[in-house]
Amino acid sequence: MEVNKIIEKIIKDKEKEGGIKNVVWIAAGGSFGGFYPAQYFMDRESKTIRSQVFTSNEFVYAPPKFCGPNTLAIVCSMRGTPETCEAAQVARNMGAVTIGLYVQESRLTEVCEYNIMYQSIALDESKQDMVNSSVGVQIAMNLLYMTEGYEGYKDAMEGFSILDDIYRDAVAYTTPLAKKWAENNKDQKSIYVMASGPAMGSAYIFSICNLMEMLQLDSPTVNSCEFFHGPFEVLDKATSVFLLVNEGRVRSADERAIKFLKQYGGDNIYILYAKELGINRIKDSLSEYFNHVLFSPILNNVYMRELSYAMKQDYMTRRYMWKVEY
């Protein structure tokens, strides 16, 4: 069933109980970070519906009291991460309507009342409007469109219709840039990733999933707005920093950070602009909600891979994941 059909049915079914008043986004790791753009959208656009994103185990251990019959829970796991499946069960036991986002069927798809299959961001053949973060944003936009009348809905759906084309062009554009960046950083032991606003989720995933998990590199994530409240004290001429410059209302925070990085940093300061990736092909009034869904696949499929090749390290190797009990 398509996203809009599922949301339409849920809203109709919940009319007699007072409608959907809360949304919880539940996942772990990269899937957790992938819900950031949906939460960012709800934070900025929703007038009546409360929205909160939870990492799976925190939801299991300390679920919010507002979660109940008037709550929509969207739970994501590619293959059925145990704590995410447990979180879905907790949400359903509390009375929430549950939607599972998945690649492979698992306990998650058994627990959830509705399920939407998505395409893995890591596969070159995947369409970027069908990956988990894009599906999450589309759920959020459909929900607000049907409950509050989100004015940008039509333009947003047109944006998703050209998203994959924009991504393909961005891959071709960034590949030579990523090769040079990777060569310059192949011997680094630590790479700071910076972003703000709508791009913060992409920075988080790049740090914890791409650099830390896949390449076993130390990678702190710093919000550009918080850079001047402590983190800038570690900057010197040798520090490696990867800054994502978003397109939208928070861009000024990134531009302030650029000025300082260029003045006090060295040759390992790297800046990637959303505009370079073609986000300007989407209507300006809502393009900020597309920062994540452009940045994340480029970081995963271009920059992470090129760094892996330059380091001569297979990005599928792990020290602990899938190897020991944890």
DAHUZI-V357549 format. One line per field, one symbol per residue. phi: phi as a letter, one per 20 degrees, with the letter a starting at -180 (. if undefined). burial: I if it has 16 or more other C-alpha atoms within 10 Angstrom, else O. Layout:
phi = ???
burial = ???
This chain:
phi = .fgffffgfffffegfeonedcccdcacmfffffegfffgffgedfdcdfcbdcfgfffffbfffffageddddccbfcnggfffffffffffeoffddedbddfbggfffffccceddffeefefeffdegfffffffffffffeddmgfegffffffffdgffffffffffegfffffgfffdfdfdbcedcablfeffffffgfeeeeffedldfbfdcfgfegedqgffefbfefecddedfdqfeggfffffggfgffdedfeecccefffenfffdggfcfgfdgffeffffffedffffffffflcffeececgmdcfb
burial = OOIIOIIOOIIOOOOOOOIIIIIIIIIIOIIIIIIIIIIIIIOOIIOOIOIIIIIIIOIIOOIOOOIIIIIIIIIIIIIIIIIIIIIIIIIIOIIIIIIIIIIOIIIIIOIIOIIIIIIIIOOOOOIIIIIIIIIIIIIIIIIIIOIOOOOOIOOIOOIIOOIIOIIOOIIOOIIOOIIOIIOOIOOOOIIIIIIIIIIIIIIIIIIIIIIIIIIIIOIIIIIIIOIOOOOIOOIOOOIIIIIIIIIIOIIIIIOOIIOOIOOOIIOIIIOIIIOOIIIOOIOOOIIIIIIIIIIIIIIIIIIIIIIIIIIOOOIOOOOOOOOOOO
